[in-house]
Amino acid sequence: MDDKEFADRMKEKIETTADTSIDLVIDSEDKRRLEVDLSPTTPKVIFGSDALVYSGLARMFSQYAILCLKERRMVEQEEFLLFMRRN
């Protein structure tokens, strides 16, 4: 699977699970970047390009984005860790 297809699948999974449309941006300069911008009409999710290389990182990034989108706010690290323990 190529990077575009993988990114498209991540976007689809996030949108389906969070029940909202998003703009997914892959940042090739900051490879470990993770950002969820809830301010635009369509939320913007930015992943560093390492998410395309490391599947575990892609899962963590996706789960964090999903939680933020569902809660409609930025989630603190401890809250995210508790969420991940439950899943």
C-alpha angles and dihedrals in degrees: 000000000000125000095259093052091047091050091048090052092049090050092049092049093049093047093047095047096042092040093227139096119253141183108234116203124186112210110210094182099054100041096186098043120136120179136155115194110195096175101086122076088252108041115239120223116193121194126182115240091253086079087070091054104040115050093197090055091048090054093049092047092047094048091049092050091048093051092048092048093048092048092041089224141076111277123222121238096250092050090050092050090052090049091052092049090057093052 
